[in-house]
Amino acid sequence: MAIRQSGSTQVSCIWRDRENDYRCALSVLGKRRGVQYVGAPRHLTASVDAPSAYTEAARAAISFALNDGMLDESDVAWGEDGPRISVGRR
């Protein structure tokens, strides 16, 4: 499991080998907002369990959650290229 943070949003991602996807649970200030399932990228530049792969899965989960209305833009820290992601604490 990997935890990523963006603003007040925390994303906990787990690689699911059988399903070939990441299960990303999203919460804001400790309150669970939902789960997003993110498929593995078609062109991997690293293994599916590499730290950079989890970061990209968290970024995608945040984007999907914003689109689905699970998150508000104010819940996320923004950078030049979209959501700013950092490694979260367990």
N, CA, C and O atoms as CSV, one atom per row, in Angstrom:
chain,resi,resn,atom,element,x,y,z
A,1,MET,N,N,0.839,-1.181,0.000
A,1,MET,CA,C,0.000,0.000,0.000
A,1,MET,C,C,0.880,1.238,0.000
A,1,MET,O,O,1.945,1.265,0.616
A,2,ALA,N,N,0.419,2.249,-0.695
A,2,ALA,CA,C,1.123,3.523,-0.739
A,2,ALA,C,C,0.127,4.636,-0.418
A,2,ALA,O,O,-1.025,4.598,-0.849
A,3,ILE,N,N,0.581,5.611,0.331
A,3,ILE,CA,C,-0.253,6.751,0.698
A,3,ILE,C,C,0.329,7.993,0.046
A,3,ILE,O,O,1.525,8.266,0.154
A,4,ARG,N,N,-0.526,8.736,-0.627
A,4,ARG,CA,C,-0.140,9.979,-1.255
A,4,ARG,C,C,-1.058,11.082,-0.754
A,4,ARG,O,O,-2.209,10.827,-0.401
A,5,GLN,N,N,-0.551,12.305,-0.722
A,5,GLN,CA,C,-1.270,13.458,-0.183
A,5,GLN,C,C,-1.294,14.565,-1.228
A,5,GLN,O,O,-0.314,14.775,-1.941
A,6,SER,N,N,-2.418,15.272,-1.317
A,6,SER,CA,C,-2.535,16.471,-2.142
A,6,SER,C,C,-3.485,17.415,-1.425
A,6,SER,O,O,-4.694,17.185,-1.396
A,7,GLY,N,N,-2.940,18.468,-0.852
A,7,GLY,CA,C,-3.762,19.372,-0.058
A,7,GLY,C,C,-4.334,18.625,1.127
A,7,GLY,O,O,-3.594,17.970,1.861
A,8,SER,N,N,-5.644,18.712,1.329
A,8,SER,CA,C,-6.285,17.995,2.438
A,8,SER,C,C,-6.772,16.606,2.023
A,8,SER,O,O,-7.428,15.916,2.804
A,9,THR,N,N,-6.453,16.200,0.799
A,9,THR,CA,C,-6.869,14.893,0.285
A,9,THR,C,C,-5.774,13.857,0.484
A,9,THR,O,O,-4.614,14.090,0.145
A,10,GLN,N,N,-6.152,12.715,1.035
A,10,GLN,CA,C,-5.232,11.581,1.181
A,10,GLN,C,C,-5.730,10.454,0.285
A,10,GLN,O,O,-6.921,10.146,0.247
A,11,VAL,N,N,-4.784,9.844,-0.439
A,11,VAL,CA,C,-5.107,8.744,-1.341
A,11,VAL,C,C,-4.301,7.523,-0.913
A,11,VAL,O,O,-3.071,7.573,-0.874
A,12,SER,N,N,-4.983,6.432,-0.592
A,12,SER,CA,C,-4.331,5.170,-0.224
A,12,SER,C,C,-4.531,4.196,-1.377
A,12,SER,O,O,-5.656,3.792,-1.671
A,13,CYS,N,N,-3.434,3.823,-2.029
A,13,CYS,CA,C,-3.508,2.964,-3.216
A,13,CYS,C,C,-2.929,1.583,-2.930
A,13,CYS,O,O,-1.912,1.438,-2.251
A,14,ILE,N,N,-3.601,0.589,-3.464
A,14,ILE,CA,C,-3.158,-0.800,-3.382
A,14,ILE,C,C,-3.190,-1.369,-4.793
A,14,ILE,O,O,-4.179,-1.196,-5.505
A,15,TRP,N,N,-2.117,-2.050,-5.209
A,15,TRP,CA,C,-2.094,-2.728,-6.498
A,15,TRP,C,C,-2.830,-4.056,-6.355
A,15,TRP,O,O,-2.531,-4.843,-5.457
A,16,ARG,N,N,-3.792,-4.303,-7.242
A,16,ARG,CA,C,-4.553,-5.553,-7.235
A,16,ARG,C,C,-4.110,-6.356,-8.455
A,16,ARG,O,O,-4.493,-6.057,-9.587
A,17,ASP,N,N,-3.312,-7.362,-8.207
A,17,ASP,CA,C,-2.695,-8.130,-9.286
A,17,ASP,C,C,-3.722,-8.861,-10.147
A,17,ASP,O,O,-3.629,-8.837,-11.374
A,18,ARG,N,N,-4.679,-9.497,-9.527
A,18,ARG,CA,C,-5.682,-10.252,-10.295
A,18,ARG,C,C,-6.508,-9.359,-11.214
A,18,ARG,O,O,-6.829,-9.744,-12.338
A,19,GLU,N,N,-6.847,-8.178,-10.737
A,19,GLU,CA,C,-7.667,-7.261,-11.521
A,19,GLU,C,C,-6.824,-6.360,-12.425
A,19,GLU,O,O,-7.357,-5.683,-13.304
A,20,ASN,N,N,-5.525,-6.354,-12.208
A,20,ASN,CA,C,-4.595,-5.532,-12.989
A,20,ASN,C,C,-4.941,-4.041,-12.873
A,20,ASN,O,O,-4.952,-3.311,-13.864
A,21,ASP,N,N,-5.225,-3.606,-11.631
A,21,ASP,CA,C,-5.519,-2.200,-11.401
A,21,ASP,C,C,-5.118,-1.790,-9.983
A,21,ASP,O,O,-4.726,-2.615,-9.158
A,22,TYR,N,N,-5.232,-0.484,-9.732
A,22,TYR,CA,C,-4.995,0.074,-8.405
A,22,TYR,C,C,-6.348,0.396,-7.780
A,22,TYR,O,O,-7.233,0.934,-8.444
A,23,ARG,N,N,-6.501,0.068,-6.514
A,23,ARG,CA,C,-7.677,0.475,-5.745
A,23,ARG,C,C,-7.233,1.653,-4.903
A,23,ARG,O,O,-6.380,1.514,-4.028
A,24,CYS,N,N,-7.812,2.811,-5.168
A,24,CYS,CA,C,-7.400,4.041,-4.489
A,24,CYS,C,C,-8.555,4.588,-3.654
A,24,CYS,O,O,-9.573,5.021,-4.195
A,25,ALA,N,N,-8.389,4.562,-2.341
A,25,ALA,CA,C,-9.391,5.107,-1.422
A,25,ALA,C,C,-9.037,6.564,-1.150
A,25,ALA,O,O,-7.895,6.881,-0.815
A,26,LEU,N,N,-10.008,7.438,-1.296
A,26,LEU,CA,C,-9.791,8.866,-1.108
A,26,LEU,C,C,-10.486,9.355,0.154
A,26,LEU,O,O,-11.627,8.983,0.428
A,27,SER,N,N,-9.796,10.186,0.916
A,27,SER,CA,C,-10.404,10.799,2.096
A,27,SER,C,C,-9.935,12.241,2.193
A,27,SER,O,O,-8.847,12.595,1.738
A,28,VAL,N,N,-10.784,13.063,2.797
A,28,VAL,CA,C,-10.476,14.474,3.004
A,28,VAL,C,C,-10.608,14.751,4.492
A,28,VAL,O,O,-11.677,14.582,5.080
A,29,LEU,N,N,-9.502,15.178,5.088
A,29,LEU,CA,C,-9.460,15.462,6.524
A,29,LEU,C,C,-9.989,14.289,7.339
A,29,LEU,O,O,-10.716,14.478,8.314
A,30,GLY,N,N,-9.617,13.074,6.931
A,30,GLY,CA,C,-9.998,11.870,7.650
A,30,GLY,C,C,-11.372,11.316,7.320
A,30,GLY,O,O,-11.726,10.236,7.793
A,31,LYS,N,N,-12.156,12.026,6.519
A,31,LYS,CA,C,-13.495,11.565,6.147
A,31,LYS,C,C,-13.445,10.917,4.768
A,31,LYS,O,O,-13.053,11.546,3.785
A,32,ARG,N,N,-13.847,9.657,4.713
A,32,ARG,CA,C,-13.772,8.912,3.457
A,32,ARG,C,C,-14.735,9.488,2.419
A,32,ARG,O,O,-15.908,9.739,2.698
A,33,ARG,N,N,-14.197,9.690,1.209
A,33,ARG,CA,C,-15.007,10.247,0.128
A,33,ARG,C,C,-15.378,9.226,-0.933
A,33,ARG,O,O,-16.346,9.425,-1.668
A,34,GLY,N,N,-14.618,8.124,-1.027
A,34,GLY,CA,C,-14.950,7.112,-2.023
A,34,GLY,C,C,-13.723,6.354,-2.484
A,34,GLY,O,O,-12.619,6.542,-1.972
A,35,VAL,N,N,-13.942,5.490,-3.467
A,35,VAL,CA,C,-12.883,4.644,-4.017
A,35,VAL,C,C,-12.874,4.796,-5.531
A,35,VAL,O,O,-13.927,4.824,-6.167
A,36,GLN,N,N,-11.694,4.891,-6.095
A,36,GLN,CA,C,-11.509,4.916,-7.541
A,36,GLN,C,C,-10.625,3.741,-7.927
A,36,GLN,O,O,-9.664,3.427,-7.225
A,37,TYR,N,N,-10.943,3.095,-9.033
A,37,TYR,CA,C,-10.126,2.009,-9.560
A,37,TYR,C,C,-9.414,2.529,-10.799
A,37,TYR,O,O,-10.048,2.999,-11.744
A,38,VAL,N,N,-8.093,2.439,-10.783
A,38,VAL,CA,C,-7.266,2.994,-11.847
A,38,VAL,C,C,-6.489,1.862,-12.497
A,38,VAL,O,O,-5.738,1.156,-11.824
A,39,GLY,N,N,-6.665,1.686,-13.793
A,39,GLY,CA,C,-5.947,0.647,-14.523
A,39,GLY,C,C,-4.475,0.977,-14.673
A,39,GLY,O,O,-4.069,2.136,-14.581
A,40,ALA,N,N,-3.693,-0.045,-14.903
A,40,ALA,CA,C,-2.260,0.149,-15.138
A,40,ALA,C,C,-2.071,0.861,-16.474
A,40,ALA,O,O,-2.816,0.607,-17.420
A,41,PRO,N,N,-1.078,1.753,-16.560
A,41,PRO,CA,C,-0.827,2.420,-17.839
A,41,PRO,C,C,-0.437,1.406,-18.916
A,41,PRO,O,O,0.191,0.389,-18.621
A,42,ARG,N,N,-0.805,1.684,-20.137
A,42,ARG,CA,C,-0.478,0.771,-21.235
A,42,ARG,C,C,1.024,0.676,-21.462
A,42,ARG,O,O,1.538,-0.392,-21.798
A,43,HIS,N,N,1.720,1.774,-21.280
A,43,HIS,CA,C,3.166,1.794,-21.481
A,43,HIS,C,C,3.846,2.082,-20.157
A,43,HIS,O,O,3.969,3.238,-19.753
A,44,LEU,N,N,4.283,1.044,-19.490
A,44,LEU,CA,C,4.921,1.196,-18.185
A,44,LEU,C,C,6.365,1.652,-18.353
A,44,LEU,O,O,7.115,1.102,-19.159
A,45,THR,N,N,6.739,2.663,-17.583
A,45,THR,CA,C,8.141,3.082,-17.539
A,45,THR,C,C,8.810,2.555,-16.277
A,45,THR,O,O,10.026,2.662,-16.119
A,46,ALA,N,N,8.011,1.987,-15.382
A,46,ALA,CA,C,8.509,1.384,-14.139
A,46,ALA,C,C,7.574,0.225,-13.801
A,46,ALA,O,O,6.521,0.069,-14.420
A,47,SER,N,N,7.957,-0.578,-12.828
A,47,SER,CA,C,7.081,-1.681,-12.426
A,47,SER,C,C,5.814,-1.123,-11.773
A,47,SER,O,O,5.798,0.018,-11.310
A,48,VAL,N,N,4.763,-1.930,-11.738
A,48,VAL,CA,C,3.476,-1.466,-11.205
A,48,VAL,C,C,3.537,-1.156,-9.713
A,48,VAL,O,O,2.681,-0.438,-9.196
A,49,ASP,N,N,4.540,-1.690,-9.014
A,49,ASP,CA,C,4.644,-1.401,-7.581
A,49,ASP,C,C,5.768,-0.416,-7.262
A,49,ASP,O,O,6.187,-0.306,-6.110
A,50,ALA,N,N,6.251,0.292,-8.262
A,50,ALA,CA,C,7.264,1.329,-8.049
A,50,ALA,C,C,6.607,2.565,-7.418
A,50,ALA,O,O,5.435,2.836,-7.681
A,51,PRO,N,N,7.336,3.307,-6.599
A,51,PRO,CA,C,6.761,4.512,-5.995
A,51,PRO,C,C,6.183,5.493,-7.026
A,51,PRO,O,O,5.140,6.100,-6.785
A,52,SER,N,N,6.852,5.645,-8.159
A,52,SER,CA,C,6.352,6.572,-9.182
A,52,SER,C,C,5.030,6.085,-9.783
A,52,SER,O,O,4.184,6.898,-10.154
A,53,ALA,N,N,4.850,4.770,-9.880
A,53,ALA,CA,C,3.594,4.224,-10.407
A,53,ALA,C,C,2.444,4.512,-9.446
A,53,ALA,O,O,1.342,4.846,-9.880
A,54,TYR,N,N,2.694,4.384,-8.143
A,54,TYR,CA,C,1.656,4.705,-7.155
A,54,TYR,C,C,1.309,6.196,-7.188
A,54,TYR,O,O,0.145,6.568,-7.039
A,55,THR,N,N,2.310,7.036,-7.382
A,55,THR,CA,C,2.056,8.478,-7.471
A,55,THR,C,C,1.175,8.796,-8.663
A,55,THR,O,O,0.242,9.591,-8.551
A,56,GLU,N,N,1.461,8.183,-9.806
A,56,GLU,CA,C,0.638,8.415,-11.000
A,56,GLU,C,C,-0.776,7.868,-10.820
A,56,GLU,O,O,-1.737,8.481,-11.286
A,57,ALA,N,N,-0.915,6.730,-10.154
A,57,ALA,CA,C,-2.249,6.186,-9.880
A,57,ALA,C,C,-3.028,7.131,-8.968
A,57,ALA,O,O,-4.219,7.354,-9.184
A,58,ALA,N,N,-2.369,7.687,-7.953
A,58,ALA,CA,C,-3.030,8.640,-7.052
A,58,ALA,C,C,-3.455,9.888,-7.815
A,58,ALA,O,O,-4.548,10.408,-7.592
A,59,ARG,N,N,-2.603,10.375,-8.713
A,59,ARG,CA,C,-2.937,11.556,-9.517
A,59,ARG,C,C,-4.175,11.271,-10.381
A,59,ARG,O,O,-5.075,12.105,-10.484
A,60,ALA,N,N,-4.208,10.087,-10.997
A,60,ALA,CA,C,-5.360,9.723,-11.826
A,60,ALA,C,C,-6.618,9.583,-10.972
A,60,ALA,O,O,-7.694,10.022,-11.380
A,61,ALA,N,N,-6.494,8.973,-9.790
A,61,ALA,CA,C,-7.652,8.803,-8.909
A,61,ALA,C,C,-8.225,10.153,-8.496
A,61,ALA,O,O,-9.444,10.318,-8.440
A,62,ILE,N,N,-7.363,11.111,-8.210
A,62,ILE,CA,C,-7.827,12.458,-7.860
A,62,ILE,C,C,-8.562,13.082,-9.036
A,62,ILE,O,O,-9.622,13.680,-8.854
A,63,SER,N,N,-8.019,12.953,-10.228
A,63,SER,CA,C,-8.670,13.509,-11.418
A,63,SER,C,C,-10.044,12.889,-11.638
A,63,SER,O,O,-11.014,13.596,-11.913
A,64,PHE,N,N,-10.124,11.551,-11.516
A,64,PHE,CA,C,-11.406,10.880,-11.688
A,64,PHE,C,C,-12.398,11.309,-10.602
A,64,PHE,O,O,-13.575,11.532,-10.883
A,65,ALA,N,N,-11.917,11.421,-9.364
A,65,ALA,CA,C,-12.797,11.808,-8.255
A,65,ALA,C,C,-13.308,13.237,-8.427
A,65,ALA,O,O,-14.462,13.518,-8.103
A,66,LEU,N,N,-12.481,14.132,-8.924
A,66,LEU,CA,C,-12.933,15.493,-9.202
A,66,LEU,C,C,-14.019,15.476,-10.273
A,66,LEU,O,O,-15.033,16.164,-10.155
A,67,ASN,N,N,-13.796,14.690,-11.308
A,67,ASN,CA,C,-14.759,14.593,-12.403
A,67,ASN,C,C,-16.084,13.980,-11.927
A,67,ASN,O,O,-17.156,14.378,-12.382
A,68,ASP,N,N,-16.000,13.018,-11.016
A,68,ASP,CA,C,-17.200,12.346,-10.498
A,68,ASP,C,C,-17.891,13.123,-9.378
A,68,ASP,O,O,-18.965,12.720,-8.932
A,69,GLY,N,N,-17.305,14.218,-8.917
A,69,GLY,CA,C,-17.893,15.017,-7.853
A,69,GLY,C,C,-17.602,14.521,-6.446
A,69,GLY,O,O,-18.200,15.013,-5.489
A,70,MET,N,N,-16.689,13.550,-6.294
A,70,MET,CA,C,-16.318,13.059,-4.959
A,70,MET,C,C,-15.459,14.071,-4.209
A,70,MET,O,O,-15.506,14.152,-2.981
A,71,LEU,N,N,-14.678,14.836,-4.958
A,71,LEU,CA,C,-13.786,15.843,-4.375
A,71,LEU,C,C,-14.138,17.212,-4.931
A,71,LEU,O,O,-14.721,17.346,-6.007
A,72,ASP,N,N,-13.765,18.216,-4.163
A,72,ASP,CA,C,-13.892,19.596,-4.592
A,72,ASP,C,C,-12.482,20.098,-4.933
A,72,ASP,O,O,-11.507,19.637,-4.341
A,73,GLU,N,N,-12.369,21.022,-5.865
A,73,GLU,CA,C,-11.044,21.532,-6.245
A,73,GLU,C,C,-10.301,22.131,-5.061
A,73,GLU,O,O,-9.070,22.133,-5.042
A,74,SER,N,N,-11.028,22.637,-4.076
A,74,SER,CA,C,-10.384,23.226,-2.899
A,74,SER,C,C,-9.762,22.168,-1.984
A,74,SER,O,O,-8.975,22.504,-1.099
A,75,ASP,N,N,-10.111,20.884,-2.190
A,75,ASP,CA,C,-9.549,19.795,-1.384
A,75,ASP,C,C,-8.163,19.372,-1.861
A,75,ASP,O,O,-7.482,18.601,-1.186
A,76,VAL,N,N,-7.747,19.872,-3.018
A,76,VAL,CA,C,-6.533,19.403,-3.685
A,76,VAL,C,C,-5.522,20.541,-3.795
A,76,VAL,O,O,-5.897,21.690,-4.029
A,77,ALA,N,N,-4.236,20.217,-3.626
A,77,ALA,CA,C,-3.158,21.196,-3.846
A,77,ALA,C,C,-2.810,21.174,-5.332
A,77,ALA,O,O,-2.636,20.105,-5.917
A,78,TRP,N,N,-2.711,22.352,-5.936
A,78,TRP,CA,C,-2.483,22.443,-7.376
A,78,TRP,C,C,-1.082,22.946,-7.694
A,78,TRP,O,O,-0.547,23.826,-7.019
A,79,GLY,N,N,-0.505,22.366,-8.738
A,79,GLY,CA,C,0.774,22.798,-9.280
A,79,GLY,C,C,0.588,23.180,-10.735
A,79,GLY,O,O,-0.542,23.259,-11.218
A,80,GLU,N,N,1.676,23.416,-11.433
A,80,GLU,CA,C,1.595,23.815,-12.839
A,80,GLU,C,C,1.009,22.727,-13.729
A,80,GLU,O,O,0.334,23.031,-14.713
A,81,ASP,N,N,1.261,21.448,-13.392
A,81,ASP,CA,C,0.843,20.343,-14.234
A,81,ASP,C,C,-0.336,19.569,-13.665
A,81,ASP,O,O,-0.540,18.411,-14.030
A,82,GLY,N,N,-1.113,20.174,-12.787
A,82,GLY,CA,C,-2.254,19.489,-12.191
A,82,GLY,C,C,-2.093,19.323,-10.708
A,82,GLY,O,O,-1.423,20.130,-10.064
A,83,PRO,N,N,-2.700,18.280,-10.138
A,83,PRO,CA,C,-2.597,18.059,-8.686
A,83,PRO,C,C,-1.155,17.845,-8.241
A,83,PRO,O,O,-0.421,17.056,-8.836
A,84,ARG,N,N,-0.762,18.552,-7.195
A,84,ARG,CA,C,0.581,18.375,-6.609
A,84,ARG,C,C,0.498,17.225,-5.608
A,84,ARG,O,O,-0.278,17.279,-4.655
A,85,ILE,N,N,1.291,16.200,-5.829
A,85,ILE,CA,C,1.252,14.975,-5.034
A,85,ILE,C,C,2.511,14.864,-4.196
A,85,ILE,O,O,3.615,15.110,-4.683
A,86,SER,N,N,2.342,14.488,-2.925
A,86,SER,CA,C,3.501,14.193,-2.064
A,86,SER,C,C,3.263,12.853,-1.382
A,86,SER,O,O,2.139,12.356,-1.322
A,87,VAL,N,N,4.342,12.285,-0.872
A,87,VAL,CA,C,4.248,11.005,-0.158
A,87,VAL,C,C,3.626,11.277,1.198
A,87,VAL,O,O,4.110,12.120,1.954
A,88,GLY,N,N,2.557,10.565,1.505
A,88,GLY,CA,C,1.836,10.770,2.761
A,88,GLY,C,C,2.407,9.908,3.869
A,88,GLY,O,O,3.216,9.010,3.634
A,89,ARG,N,N,1.970,10.199,5.070
A,89,ARG,CA,C,2.385,9.424,6.249
A,89,ARG,C,C,1.373,8.340,6.536
A,89,ARG,O,O,0.180,8.500,6.280
A,90,ARG,N,N,1.856,7.242,7.068
A,90,ARG,CA,C,0.955,6.147,7.438
A,90,ARG,C,C,0.356,6.387,8.791
A,90,ARG,O,O,-0.429,5.570,9.272
